[in-house]
Amino acid sequence: MSASYQAILWNRQKKIYDTILVSFLLLYAILFVSVNLIIHPEITFETLLIRTTATLAFLLLHIILMIGPLARLHPVFLPLLYNRRHLGVTMFCVAAIHGIFSIIQFHALGNVHPLVSLFLSNTHYGSLPYFPFQALGFLALIIFMLMAVTSHDFWLENLSPKVWKTLHMGVYLAYALVLMHVMLGVIQYETSPVLVVLLGLGLLLLLGLHVAASRKEHQKDQEGFAYNPEADGFIRVCALDEIAENRAKIVSLPEERIAIFRYANHLSAVSNVCKHQNGPLGEGRIIDGCITCPWHGYQYLPHNGSSPPPFKEKVATYDVKLVGRTVYVHPKAYPEGTERPPAVVPTNTIMI
């Protein structure tokens, strides 16, 4: 978190991430250009640039869409999620180069405005084999541009998290448009089935990862249905030893997911949903006395669910009690930022 808006918060992790990203881009471009020059020595610079940026942007888009489900399946992928917006903006820049040079190559040499030519030079909108696929790519590029220019937290704050999240979910619509753009282009201009096979494999991989992540989340939710309230309304969660120091146990109830944190001989419960981008707080840990979201580092005080000053984000809190070595939580949420007394863990309680 940062108390003021900065164009890019250059911490050590982002420097490493971006160095690897730039190195990957350069390596891919060098390999792709070298292979194409060997196979097609007659290829022009413009065509080579268009193909290089097209395949690179499409590959980056697949990686972006895989990061979310991979992070839900295993925490080792969380650093990728933390830096995903850098990857998204990079992908848009590569795609924009592809789009600009494609319009110049195919639509800027006549006496008709290039954008008019883009949509009207091919009017076979009712024919699947001859559909004007370039228009689909242009529409996808517009979506990527909107996502890139609003990627900063300034826009998330001023658009509201709900509107911002809805806008950025447009990446799936953009992916569908790009997929059709590529498929229809392959049908019209390529004879080799290799590209079709690669497209199919990429789509199946994305679908498989999202289904696997969804099933894991559904399994977590189903576990919550087994909780039965006690006479006082509290729900038995787990044994104390199941919660590691400075970590949390997530309780999945039909209405809400609750994260119960153990820290400094105390237990506190807050909503599992981060106010930033709905990240899972319970998968994070206590750092410097604050619950720290594993996605982007937003922090909350465990006893009241409020971000430390000068930040103003707040999450709901819940009552927790410890009976012997058994942890209980009450499913009734208190208003966001409400201070609740933590359950005290006896100092003679030894973690196993």
C-alpha positions as CSV (number, residue, x, y, z in Angstrom):
1,M,0.0,0.0,0.0
2,S,1.1,3.6,-0.6
3,A,-0.2,6.8,1.1
4,S,0.0,8.7,-2.2
5,Y,-0.5,7.8,-5.9
6,Q,2.6,7.0,-7.9
7,A,2.8,6.0,-11.5
8,I,4.7,2.8,-10.6
9,L,5.7,1.7,-7.2
10,W,9.2,0.4,-7.9
11,N,9.8,-2.0,-5.1
12,R,12.4,-4.8,-5.3
13,Q,9.9,-7.5,-6.4
14,K,8.5,-5.4,-9.2
15,K,12.0,-4.6,-10.5
16,I,12.8,-8.3,-10.6
17,Y,9.5,-9.1,-12.2
18,D,9.8,-6.5,-14.9
19,T,13.4,-7.4,-15.7
20,I,12.3,-11.0,-16.3
21,L,9.3,-9.8,-18.3
22,V,11.4,-7.5,-20.6
23,S,14.0,-10.3,-21.0
24,F,11.2,-12.7,-22.0
25,L,9.9,-10.2,-24.6
26,L,13.3,-9.7,-26.1
27,L,14.1,-13.4,-26.2
28,Y,10.7,-14.3,-27.8
29,A,11.1,-11.6,-30.4
30,I,14.6,-12.7,-31.3
31,L,13.6,-16.4,-31.6
32,F,10.4,-15.7,-33.6
33,V,12.2,-13.3,-36.0
34,S,15.1,-15.7,-36.5
35,V,12.9,-18.7,-37.2
36,N,10.7,-16.7,-39.6
37,L,13.7,-15.4,-41.5
38,I,15.0,-18.9,-41.9
39,I,11.6,-20.3,-43.1
40,H,10.5,-17.2,-45.1
41,P,13.6,-15.3,-46.2
42,E,11.5,-13.2,-48.5
43,I,9.3,-11.8,-45.6
44,T,9.0,-8.0,-45.3
45,F,9.8,-6.1,-42.2
46,E,6.2,-4.9,-41.8
47,T,4.8,-8.5,-42.0
48,L,7.5,-9.8,-39.6
49,L,6.6,-7.0,-37.1
50,I,2.9,-7.7,-37.4
51,R,3.3,-11.5,-36.9
52,T,5.8,-11.1,-34.0
53,T,3.6,-8.7,-32.0
54,A,0.5,-10.7,-32.8
55,T,1.8,-14.0,-31.5
56,L,3.5,-12.4,-28.5
57,A,0.4,-10.4,-27.4
58,F,-1.8,-13.5,-27.8
59,L,0.7,-15.6,-25.7
60,L,0.8,-12.9,-23.0
61,L,-3.0,-12.8,-22.9
62,H,-3.1,-16.5,-22.2
63,I,-0.6,-16.1,-19.4
64,I,-2.6,-13.3,-17.9
65,L,-5.8,-15.3,-17.9
66,M,-4.0,-18.3,-16.4
67,I,-2.5,-16.4,-13.4
68,G,-5.8,-16.0,-11.6
69,P,-6.8,-19.7,-11.4
70,L,-3.2,-20.7,-10.8
71,A,-3.0,-18.4,-7.8
72,R,-6.1,-19.9,-6.4
73,L,-4.8,-23.4,-6.9
74,H,-1.4,-22.8,-5.3
75,P,0.1,-19.8,-3.4
76,V,3.4,-20.1,-5.3
77,F,1.8,-18.2,-8.1
78,L,0.8,-15.2,-5.9
79,P,3.8,-13.1,-6.9
80,L,2.5,-13.3,-10.5
81,L,-0.9,-12.1,-9.4
82,Y,0.7,-9.3,-7.4
83,N,2.3,-8.0,-10.6
84,R,-0.3,-9.0,-13.1
85,R,-1.3,-5.4,-14.0
86,H,2.3,-4.7,-15.3
87,L,1.8,-7.7,-17.6
88,G,-1.6,-6.5,-18.7
89,V,-0.3,-3.1,-19.7
90,T,2.7,-4.7,-21.5
91,M,0.3,-6.9,-23.4
92,F,-1.8,-4.0,-24.5
93,C,1.3,-2.1,-25.7
94,V,2.4,-5.1,-27.8
95,A,-1.1,-5.6,-29.1
96,A,-1.3,-1.8,-30.0
97,I,1.9,-2.1,-32.1
98,H,0.3,-5.0,-33.9
99,G,-2.9,-3.2,-34.5
100,I,-1.4,0.1,-35.6
101,F,1.0,-1.5,-38.1
102,S,-1.8,-3.8,-39.4
103,I,-4.0,-0.8,-40.1
104,I,-1.1,1.0,-41.8
105,Q,-0.3,-2.1,-43.8
106,F,-3.8,-2.9,-45.0
107,H,-5.9,0.2,-44.7
108,A,-3.8,3.4,-44.8
109,L,-2.6,3.4,-48.4
110,G,-6.0,4.2,-50.1
111,N,-8.1,7.3,-50.3
112,V,-10.5,6.1,-47.6
113,H,-10.0,6.8,-43.9
114,P,-8.2,3.8,-42.4
115,L,-10.8,3.2,-39.7
116,V,-13.6,3.4,-42.2
117,S,-11.7,1.0,-44.4
118,L,-11.2,-1.3,-41.5
119,F,-15.0,-1.8,-41.1
120,L,-16.2,-1.4,-44.7
121,S,-13.5,-2.8,-47.0
122,N,-14.9,-6.2,-46.2
123,T,-18.6,-6.3,-45.7
124,H,-19.1,-10.1,-45.5
125,Y,-20.5,-9.8,-42.0
126,G,-23.0,-12.6,-42.7
127,S,-20.4,-15.1,-43.8
128,L,-18.3,-17.0,-41.3
129,P,-15.4,-18.0,-43.6
130,Y,-15.1,-14.5,-45.0
131,F,-16.1,-12.5,-41.9
132,P,-14.1,-9.2,-41.5
133,F,-12.0,-10.6,-38.6
134,Q,-9.8,-7.4,-38.4
135,A,-12.8,-5.5,-36.9
136,L,-13.0,-8.0,-34.1
137,G,-9.3,-7.5,-33.2
138,F,-9.9,-3.7,-33.2
139,L,-12.8,-4.0,-30.8
140,A,-10.7,-6.2,-28.5
141,L,-7.9,-3.7,-28.6
142,I,-10.3,-1.0,-27.4
143,I,-11.2,-3.1,-24.4
144,F,-7.5,-3.7,-23.7
145,M,-6.9,0.0,-23.9
146,L,-9.6,0.8,-21.4
147,M,-8.2,-1.8,-19.0
148,A,-4.7,-0.5,-19.4
149,V,-5.4,3.2,-18.9
150,T,-7.6,2.4,-15.8
151,S,-5.1,-0.1,-14.3
152,H,-3.8,2.3,-11.7
153,D,-5.3,2.4,-8.2
154,F,-6.4,6.0,-8.8
155,W,-9.1,4.7,-11.1
156,L,-10.0,1.8,-8.9
157,E,-10.6,4.3,-6.0
158,N,-12.5,6.8,-8.1
159,L,-14.6,4.4,-10.2
160,S,-15.3,2.3,-7.1
161,P,-14.1,-1.3,-6.8
162,K,-17.4,-2.7,-8.2
163,V,-17.3,-0.6,-11.4
164,W,-13.6,-1.1,-11.8
165,K,-13.9,-4.9,-11.4
166,T,-16.8,-5.0,-13.9
167,L,-14.7,-3.1,-16.4
168,H,-11.7,-5.3,-16.0
169,M,-13.8,-8.5,-16.3
170,G,-14.1,-7.4,-19.9
171,V,-10.9,-9.2,-20.5
172,Y,-12.9,-12.3,-21.1
173,L,-15.0,-10.6,-23.8
174,A,-11.8,-9.3,-25.3
175,Y,-10.3,-12.8,-25.2
176,A,-13.3,-14.2,-27.1
177,L,-13.0,-11.4,-29.7
178,V,-9.3,-12.1,-30.1
179,L,-9.9,-15.8,-30.4
180,M,-12.4,-15.3,-33.2
181,H,-10.1,-12.7,-34.8
182,V,-7.3,-15.2,-34.9
183,M,-9.4,-18.2,-35.9
184,L,-11.1,-16.4,-38.8
185,G,-7.8,-15.0,-39.9
186,V,-6.3,-18.5,-39.9
187,I,-9.3,-19.9,-41.9
188,Q,-8.9,-17.2,-44.5
189,Y,-5.1,-17.1,-44.9
190,E,-3.5,-20.2,-43.5
191,T,-3.6,-23.8,-44.7
192,S,-1.6,-25.5,-42.0
193,P,-3.6,-27.0,-39.1
194,V,-0.8,-26.3,-36.6
195,L,-2.2,-22.9,-35.6
196,V,-5.7,-24.3,-35.1
197,V,-4.3,-27.0,-32.9
198,L,-2.3,-24.5,-30.8
199,L,-5.4,-22.3,-30.4
200,G,-7.5,-25.3,-29.3
201,L,-4.8,-26.3,-26.8
202,G,-4.6,-22.8,-25.4
203,L,-8.4,-22.6,-25.0
204,L,-8.6,-26.0,-23.3
205,L,-5.8,-25.1,-20.9
206,L,-7.5,-21.9,-19.8
207,L,-10.9,-23.7,-19.4
208,G,-9.2,-26.5,-17.5
209,L,-7.5,-24.2,-15.0
210,H,-10.6,-22.1,-14.4
211,V,-12.7,-25.3,-13.9
212,A,-10.1,-26.7,-11.5
213,A,-9.9,-23.4,-9.5
214,S,-13.7,-23.2,-9.4
215,R,-14.0,-26.7,-8.1
216,K,-11.5,-26.0,-5.4
217,E,-13.4,-22.9,-4.3
218,H,-16.7,-24.8,-4.4
219,Q,-15.2,-27.5,-2.2
220,K,-14.2,-24.8,0.3
221,D,-17.8,-23.4,0.3
222,Q,-19.3,-26.9,0.8
223,E,-17.2,-27.4,3.9
224,G,-19.0,-24.4,5.5
225,F,-22.4,-26.1,5.1
226,A,-21.3,-28.7,7.7
227,Y,-21.0,-26.1,10.5
228,N,-23.8,-26.2,13.1
229,P,-24.3,-23.3,15.5
230,E,-24.1,-23.8,19.3
231,A,-26.9,-22.6,21.6
232,D,-25.3,-19.2,21.8
233,G,-25.0,-18.9,18.0
234,F,-21.3,-19.6,17.8
235,I,-20.0,-22.1,15.3
236,R,-17.2,-24.5,16.0
237,V,-14.4,-23.9,13.5
238,C,-11.3,-25.9,14.3
239,A,-8.8,-26.9,16.9
240,L,-6.5,-24.0,17.9
241,D,-3.4,-25.9,16.6
242,E,-4.9,-25.8,13.1
243,I,-4.2,-22.1,12.9
244,A,-0.5,-21.2,12.5
245,E,0.9,-18.1,14.2
246,N,0.3,-15.0,12.1
247,R,-1.9,-17.0,9.7
248,A,-5.6,-17.7,9.4
249,K,-8.3,-20.3,9.1
250,I,-11.0,-19.5,6.5
251,V,-14.6,-20.5,7.4
252,S,-16.8,-20.7,4.4
253,L,-20.4,-20.0,5.3
254,P,-23.3,-19.8,2.9
255,E,-23.4,-16.0,3.2
256,E,-19.8,-15.1,3.8
257,R,-16.2,-16.3,4.2
258,I,-14.6,-15.4,7.5
259,A,-10.9,-15.3,8.2
260,I,-9.8,-16.1,11.7
261,F,-6.3,-14.9,12.4
262,R,-4.0,-16.1,15.2
263,Y,-1.4,-13.5,16.3
264,A,0.5,-12.5,19.5
265,N,-1.6,-14.8,21.7
266,H,-4.9,-13.5,20.3
267,L,-7.6,-14.6,17.8
268,S,-9.6,-12.2,15.7
269,A,-12.0,-12.6,12.8
270,V,-12.7,-10.4,9.8
271,S,-14.3,-10.7,6.4
272,N,-12.2,-12.7,4.0
273,V,-12.8,-10.2,1.2
274,C,-10.2,-7.4,0.7
275,K,-11.7,-4.0,-0.2
276,H,-9.1,-3.5,-2.9
277,Q,-9.9,-6.2,-5.5
278,N,-11.8,-8.8,-3.4
279,G,-8.6,-10.7,-2.6
280,P,-8.7,-13.5,0.0
281,L,-7.4,-12.0,3.2
282,G,-7.3,-15.4,4.9
283,E,-4.7,-16.6,2.5
284,G,-2.4,-13.7,3.6
285,R,-0.6,-13.3,6.9
286,I,0.0,-10.8,9.7
287,I,2.9,-8.5,8.9
288,D,3.9,-5.7,11.3
289,G,0.7,-6.3,13.3
290,C,-1.6,-6.0,10.2
291,I,-3.5,-8.5,8.1
292,T,-1.8,-8.2,4.7
293,C,-3.7,-9.2,1.6
294,P,-1.7,-11.7,-0.5
295,W,-2.8,-10.1,-3.7
296,H,-1.6,-6.5,-3.5
297,G,-0.5,-5.9,0.1
298,Y,-3.5,-4.0,1.4
299,Q,-3.5,-4.1,5.2
300,Y,-6.1,-4.2,8.0
301,L,-5.8,-4.2,11.8
302,P,-7.1,-7.6,13.0
303,H,-9.1,-6.4,16.0
304,N,-11.2,-3.8,14.1
305,G,-10.8,-4.5,10.4
306,S,-9.6,-1.0,9.6
307,S,-6.6,-0.1,7.6
308,P,-4.0,1.8,9.6
309,P,-4.0,5.6,9.1
310,P,-3.9,7.4,6.7
311,F,-5.7,4.6,4.8
312,K,-9.5,4.3,5.1
313,E,-10.4,0.8,3.9
314,K,-12.5,-1.2,6.4
315,V,-13.8,-4.8,6.5
316,A,-16.5,-6.4,8.7
317,T,-15.5,-8.0,12.0
318,Y,-16.8,-11.0,13.9
319,D,-16.8,-12.3,17.5
320,V,-14.4,-15.2,18.3
321,K,-14.1,-17.3,21.4
322,L,-11.7,-20.0,22.5
323,V,-13.1,-22.9,24.6
324,G,-10.2,-25.1,25.8
325,R,-8.4,-25.7,22.5
326,T,-11.4,-25.2,20.3
327,V,-12.0,-22.1,18.2
328,Y,-15.5,-20.7,17.7
329,V,-16.8,-17.8,15.6
330,H,-20.1,-16.1,15.5
331,P,-21.5,-15.7,12.0
332,K,-23.1,-12.3,12.6
333,A,-21.0,-9.6,11.1
334,Y,-20.4,-6.3,12.8
335,P,-20.3,-3.1,10.7
336,E,-17.1,-2.5,8.8
337,G,-14.3,-1.2,11.1
338,T,-16.1,-2.2,14.4
339,E,-13.6,-3.0,17.1
340,R,-14.2,-6.4,18.7
341,P,-12.2,-7.8,21.7
342,P,-10.0,-10.7,20.4
343,A,-10.1,-14.1,22.1
344,V,-7.0,-14.6,24.3
345,V,-4.8,-17.6,23.7
346,P,-3.3,-18.7,27.1
347,T,0.5,-18.2,27.1
348,N,0.9,-21.8,28.2
349,T,-0.8,-23.0,25.0
350,I,1.9,-24.7,22.9
351,M,1.5,-24.9,19.2
352,I,2.0,-28.3,17.7
